[in-house]
Amino acid sequence: MIWAVSDSFVNWKILASKISKTTTSVENAHEIELPTGSEAILIVDDEIDLLQLADQYLSDQGYCTHLAENTQQALAILNGDE
C-alpha cells in the first residue's frame, strides 16, 4: 500500500508498507440470485456519482427509480410536482 503525504505543495513523501497476501478458499460456493422488483424507489443523495450508480443498479434490477439531489427535490417528487 502506498500513501503520498505532503507538508507543502513542493515536498512530497511517499510512504509504503508491505502487505502480505493471504488466500482463502471457498468450498461449496453457490451463486446468489439478486432481488428484483417493479416497485418505485426514490433515491436521494447529494453526490451525483453515487446517485447515478444507485440508479443504474436498481434500474437494472427492474425497479422504477426517481432521483433527487436534495430534500427539496425529493419532496417535490413525493408531492407529484415533478
Summary of the structure (lengths in Angstrom):
residues: 82
radius of gyration: 21.7
end to end distance: 46.5
largest distance: 55.2
contacts: 134
relative contact order: 0.15
helix: 26%
strand: 24%
